Amino acid sequence: MITTQPRQSRAPSRAVIGRSIVERMADRVLELGMNGTAVTKDVLSEHTEFTLAEIEKHAKEACDLAKARAIRNVG
């Protein structure tokens, strides 16, 4: 039988402290999406350190930022 244990929250690294939550969330959305994962609020909460409340509050802005970063300008 497979059992699971709750993850312990991790403290953000020093490099992450200076960045806003929206920027960090956008990076994680891009990372998950580039790995072929369909990024939903549930997936984001399972695979990141963000709480559901943080995701509800910042997800739209983070996804918009992730889309803007993912688009390459060809010209």
Order of alpha helices (4+ residues) and beta strands (2+ residues): alpha-alpha-alpha-alpha
